[in-house]
Amino acid sequence: MLRQLIPEHGFYIGLMFREAAARHGNVPVTLDRPLDIAPGAGTELGYAELADLVDDMAGRLWAAGVRPTEHVAVHKSDNVDIALLACAVSRIGAVPALLSPSLDGAVTGVLLDRLHAPWLITDRATLEGPLSGLDTGLARGVLTVDEAPDGPGHAVALAKFGGAPRRPAVRLHPREPSLITHSSGTTGIPKLAVHCPYTMWNRLVPQKALGRPTRGEPAALHMSYVHSRFYHLLGVLLHFGSPLLLLVDPDPEQAGPLLAAHRPGIVETHPNTFVLWEDLATAPGAPLSNVRAYGSTFDAIHPRTVRRLLGASRRRAPRLVQLYGQSETGPVVFRRHTRRGVEHASGRRVGNAIPGFTRIRVVDERGRTCPPGTPGAIEARTRGRILTYLGAPEQYARQVDRGWWRMGDMGYRDRWGGLYLIDREVDQIPELDSNLEIEDALLSRLGELREVIIVPGPDERPVPLVCTRGDKPLEDGRWQQATGDLPRLSAPVHCRFQDLPRTGTWKIKRLEIARLLASGELPTLSPARTGA
């Protein structure tokens, strides 16, 4: 009864472009490639044009037969229009299920099955590539953003419904499922996380508060367009009227000139992309010189990367805001890095809980709260937690204990409540206190490293996999000097970064790397080191 009488807040992604255009006018939005749903629109658009595209796509989806509460999987080649299609699905009250372009056909088939005969929005390249062996009977209808492929199947091009009447927006109940994303899949088949407008609103509000000091600054984003974090950040930026630069290609040679031309005051991308963008700190045109705030989430960020990013800005007091959380919880801990503090900052300290919105605790194997400094399992309590895992409710139930969500990470808290991250529970190596701490040390000492990942080898000893800038071999003397005071490691294995298994947000799949290393299937460079 109370649910019916007391209105609840909700965040509806299908409305945010239209509301932003009404609030701020036609603020510019720049893309690094044309949209697949509107290739003729070019790369210079605005809030109003994007709102019109969302409304147009929503009308076409309705004309195709999509109705409120139905699941609509969006699985296509990477581009910003993934987000526009998600907004269009949401606008007519259907539930977008966002599947990463990096998923292979077998995994996509499992997720489509869990979605119970959803609509599928895709493109010809995906249908003829990763989904070429997929049973299209898993979907009630297949809609393509470009020309539908010939041959058997029931794919229909959305162009067929061009000119369909615009539809009024549909708002689902704030507690009803409204968005489905998936977990990273670093430990196996990704899980489908079910969000609702109420939980999404409870994530949006604290992020608006964190973003208020930089309101209206031009923003540049290179993020996964299937991750819930993108929609909350976009909601914040649209609310404050920021001009946007949305990137698909993170290559510094491609992104650098665009960043130099637009001089963003806000930059957010994945931590591993920030490592790549360290090269932009001294790039022609000073592409990062106007940055007032960097945003980093999805994974821990290395102290060396933070120092270089902050050092690249010419603003008086730039900062990097680090958010720790999961797809299932949203951000639960935050930390601000500044030039003054980063020199002595611990890379393992991820911050404090968000006052009034989240709580954090560390518990032992019996569920008892650990005293400060004592390692244990990290748990979080937040009103932004997802409703369930679609198709796997038992897995969801195993991670909840009287409202506390098991994050799957090991860590400890200091006496002031600061949270320190040690390792993922599944990634711990018995011989090491913290893989991540050693990786941070190596990256800080060896500037030529692009990445270093420590995994258990076939004999369970820790093996460092190193990726270097330009794939150049390491000097033996430098490696020995850098590791002299560290726990004993096996000889480094030299790899190309692009050969390491990664998720759609560039998280490294450590378990998969360990399996490939043990089986001899991991591509490596030889030799790993040169003489001193």
N, C-alpha and C positions, 0 to 999 in steps of 0.2 A: 504493500500500500504506500509506504514511504517513498519507494522508487518512483511511483507514479506522481506523487504530489510535489517532490522536491526535485527541481531540474538539476541535472548534472552537466558539468562542463565536458566539452569534447573537441578534439582537433580533427578536422575533416580535410584531408589533402586535396579533395576534388574542388574545394572552394578557394584555396589560398591564392592562386594566380588572379582570379577575378576580383577578390577582395583587395589584393595588393594594387591592382590597376586602378580600382576605384579610390583607393586611399592616397596613392602617390602619383598617378598618371602613368605615362608610358616611359618608365625608367629603362635605360638600355640594357640589353642582354647580348653578350657576344659568345659565339660558339667557335670551336676550332675545326668543326666540320659540319656540313649541312645535315639537317634532320632527315632520317629515312622516311618519315611520314610526310615530309614537305620539302623535298630536295630543292624545289624552285624558290623557296623562301630565303635562301642564302644563310649567312652566318651573323648578320647584324639584325637583331630583332628587339623586342621590348616586352614589358609586362603585358601590355594589351594584346599584342600579336600572339603571345604564348597562351594567354587566356582564351583567345578566339580558337586557337588550335585545339585546346582541351575541350572546349564546347563542341567544336566540329567533330572531333573523334568520339565524344560521348554520344552525339546524335547518330553517328554511323554505327556505333556498337548497339545502340537501342534498335536501330533499323535491322541489324543483323540478327536480333533476337535475344540479346543479353538483357537480363532482368535483375532487379534488386535481390541481394543476398547470394546470388550465384557466384561461384568461384571462377575467376578469369586468370589463367596463368599467362604471364608475360615473359617470354623466353626468346630473345632475338639477339642479333649482333649488337655489340656494345655501342651505345650512343645515348645522348641526352633524351631522346624521345622515349626511352624506357620510362623515365619519370613522367613525361607528359601523358603517355598511355595509362600509367598507373593512376594519375589524377583523373583522366577521362573515365576509367572504370569506376573509380570512387564516386564521381559526380552523379552517376545514375544509380548509386546505391548498391552496385555489385562489389565484390571483394577481390581486389587485385592480389595475386600470388606471384611474387617477383622471384624469378629463377635466374641465377647468375649465368651470363654468357659463357663462363669458363667450365660449366658442368658438362660432363660427357653424356652421351645418349642413354647409357644404362642407368646412370643416377637420375637423370631427368625422368625416365620412365617410372622409376620407383616413386618419385615425388608426385608425378601426375596421377599415379594410382592412389596415393594417399589423399589427393585432392578430390577424389570421387567424381570422375568424368567432368572436369572443368572445361570451359572454353579455353582455347589456346591462341594467343596472339604471337606471331612469329614472323620470320621473313624467309625468302626463298633460300638464301645462303645457309641458314640454320636447318631448314627442312632437308636440303640436299647434302648437308654436311653432318653435324653431330646427330641429327635426328633421322638420318636416312634409313636406319633400321628400326625406327620406332613404330609400334603398333598405334596407328592413328585412332583406333577405336577407344583408346584411353581418354580421348577428348570428345565432348559432345559436338564440338565444331571447331574448325581451324580457320583462323583469319590471318591473312598476311598483309604486312604494311607495304609490300611491293607486289609485283606480278606473281600470282599463284602458279606453282609449277604444274606442268602438264602431267598426264598419266592418272593412275588410280588414286583414290583418296577423296577427301571432301574439303579441301582447302579452298577458301574464297577470299579474293582480294578485297580489302576495305574500300578500295577505290570504287567498287561496285555500288557503294552506298553514299557516294558523294552527293551533296545537296540535301541530305536527310534533314528534317526539321530539328532545330535545337530543342533540347529537353530541359525542363526545370530541374534544379538540383534536388537530389534525394538525400536526406539525412537519416542514417540508421540510428537506432537507440544507442546512447553513449556506451552501453555495456555489451553491445552486439559486435561480433567480429567484423572488422572493417579493412584489415590489411594483414597479409601473410608474407613474412620474409623467412629466410632460412639461416640456420647457424653456419659457421664457417666450414664445417666438415673436416676439420683437421684430425679428427679421431674416427672417421668413418662416414657413413651416409649422413648428409646434413639433416637436421630436424626442422620441421616446419613450425615456425613460431607465430602464434595467432595474437594479433594486437586488436584493441578496440579503441574508439575515440577517447574514452575516459583515461585509459592508461597512457595513451599518446599525449593527451593534454598534460598529464602529470609529469611527463618528460619535457614537454615544450616549455612550461613555465619557468623552471630553474635555468634552462638554457637561454631564455630571453633575458633573465636577470644577469647571467654571466656575459651576455652579448651587449648589454645596454651601453657600456662605456665606448663601444666602437660603432654605435648605431649610425647607419647611413654611409659608412666607409665603403668604397668599392671592394668587392670580394672576388677572389679567384678560387675555384674549387676543382680538384681532380679527385673524385671519389667513386665508390661503387654505387651505381644508380639503382641497385636492388637492395641496398642496406637501409634499415630504418633511420640510421643516423643522418643520412643525406636529407631525408624529408623533414626532420626536426630542424636541422641547420638551415635548410631552405625556408622553412616557416619563419625562423627568426629573421633571416636576411630580408625576406619579402615584407615582413611586418615593419621593419625599420627603413625600407626603401633603398637598399643597397644596389648600385649597378653591379652586374654579374658578369664574370668570365667563367664559362663552364668548359672544362677540358676533358677530352677522352684520351688523348695521347700524352703520356707523361715524359716522353723523351725530351731531355733538356734542350736539344737542338730545335725541337718544335715548340715546346712550351716557353722557353726563354724569351724569344722575341715577342710573343704575345704578352707575357708578364711585363716585359720592359715597356711595351706600348701602352698598357693599361694601368701600370703602377698601382696595383691593389694595396689597400690598407689592411685587408684581411686575407689570409691564405690558409686553406685547410686541404690536406691530403692524407694518405696513409703514411704511417711511420717509415715504411720501406721506400716510399716515393720521396719522402723528405731526405733520406740518405742519398738518393740519386740526385736530388736538387741541391745538395751541398755544393755541387759544381757551379750552381748559379750565383753563389755568394760573390764570386769574382768575375762573372760573365759580362760580356759587352752590354752596355745599356743599363747596367745595375738593376736587373729585374726585381730584386727583393729590397731595394733601397727605401721604399715608401711603406713597408709593412709595419703596421702598428701592433697587430696581433696574429700569431699563428695558432691554429687549432690542430691538435693531434689526438686521435682516438684509435679504436680498434686493437691496439697493441702497445707495449712499452716502447718508448723512444730513447735512443742512446744519448748520453750526455754530450758526446762529441758533436752530434748532429744539432743539438739544441744550441751549443756555443756558436757553431758556424752560422746557423740561421739568424740568431740574434745579432751576431756581429755584422751580418750583411745589411741590416737596416740602418738607415740614417735618421730615423725618428728618435726623439729624445729619450723615450722610455719604452722600447718595444717589449713585448712579453710573448711567451708561448704558454697557452692554456692546454694542459694535459688532462684528458678525461679517461677514467678507467671504468669499464663496465662490460656488458655483453648485449647481444641482440635481445636476449630474454629480459634484461633489466633496464636497459638504457644506462646512461652514466650514473654511477653511484658514488664516485670519488673524483675530486678535481684538485688540480695543483697549478699554480702560476709560477713560471720560470722567468727570471729577469737576468739582465747582464750581470748585475752585482752578485746575485746568488748562485748562478749556474756553475761558477768555478769550483765551488766546494759542495755542490749538491750531489746527493746520492741518486744514481740512476734507478735504484730499486725503490725509492720513496715515490709513491704514486699520488699521495695527497690525503685529504680528509673528506669525510662524508659531507654531502650538501645539506647545510642546516635547514631543517624544516621539511626536507623531502626524502632523505635517505639515511639509513643507519648501517654501520658495518661492525662485524665482530669476527674474532678468530677463535676457533674452537678446537679441542683435542678430539681424539678418536671416540670419546664417550659423549661428545656434545657439550662439554664444559668449557666456559670461556677461559682462554689462556691469559695469564698475566702479561703485562708489557714485556716485549723482548722475546717471548716464547713463541716459536713457530707453531702453526697449526693450519687448519683449513679455513679459507676466507668465506664468510657468508654475508649476504646483504638483505636488507629489508627496504622495500620501496613500493609506492603505489603505482609505479610505472611498469610493474612486472607483467609479462604476457599472461594471457588467459590459460593457454595450454599448448602442448605440442600436438598438432593435427596428426591423427593416425598413430600416435605413440603416447597416449595419456599416462601410461605406467612409467615411462621415462621421466615425464614431468613430475609425477607424484614423488618419485625417488629423490628429486632435488629440492623438495620443499619440506621444511620442518617447522611447523607452527608459524608459518609466515616468513621464515628465513630461507633464503635461496642459496643453495650451494654453488659457488662460483666456479669450482673446479681448479682453483689455484691455491698454492701454499704461500703463506706470508706471516707477518707478525705486525703488531702495533707498538708504537712508542708510548711514553707516558702522557703525551699530549693528544693522542688519538690518531696520529699519522700512520698511514698504512704503508707497509713495505712488501713488495712482491718478490717472492723467491723463485718459484717455477710453477708451471702447470703440474698438477698432481701426476698425470700420466707421463710427463717428460723427465721426472727426477731420475738422476743417476746416483746410485749409492755412494760412489767415491767422492762426489762433489756436494758441497753445501748448496750451491746455487749455480746452475748453468748460466743464467742470465747475467749474474754478477761478473763472471769470468769473461763472457762475451763483451760486456761493456768495457772491461779493462783492456781487452785486446783491441777493440775499435779505437779507444782513446790513445793507445800507444802506437798503433800502426795506421797512419793516415792513408796508406795505399789500399786498405781493406774497404771493399764495398759492403761486405757482410761476412759474419762468422757465425756458424751454427754448431753447437756441440751436441752430438747424439751418441748413444751407446753403440759401440762396434760389435762385431760378431762375438768377441770374447767379453763383452759387457764393459770394456774399458772405454773411457770418454774419447771420442774422435772429433777433432775440430774440422769442419768443412769451411774452407775460406774462399771468398770471391773477391777478386782484386779489380781495381779500376783499370780498364783496358785489358783485363785478363793477363796481366804481366805476372811472371813468377815472383814469389817472395824471395828476398835475400835471406839465406840461412842464418847469417849472423844476427840480423834484426829479429827474426822469429825467436832465436834462442834468448836474446836479450829481453824480449817482451814477455816471455813465458818463464823466465828464471825463478821468479818468486811465486809462481802459481802452482796449484796442484798438478801432478804429473799427467800429461796428456799424451795420447798417441800422436804419431807424425801427422801433420795436417794433410788433408785431401783437398786439392785445388779444383774448383768447379766454376762453371759459368753461372751467374745468377739466374739467367733465363732458363737453365736446365733444372733448377730446383723446383720441386712440386710446390705450388702456391695456391691459395684460395683467391676468390674474386677481389678481396681486399689486400692481396699480396702477403697475407700471413703465410709463414713457412709451415709446411706439413711435415713436422719432425718425425712422426711415426712412419710416414711413407718414405722419408729419406733414409731412416734406419733400415727399413725393409729392403730398399733398393741397394743400399750399401752392402748389406749382408749377402744379397743374391748376386752382386757384381753387375747389376743393371744400371747403376748410377753413372751417367756420363762424367768423366773427369778429364782434367788437363794434366799433362805430364811434361816436365817434372813439376812438382808442387813448389820446389824452392831452387834457387841458384846458389852458388857459392857466395860467401861474404865478399 
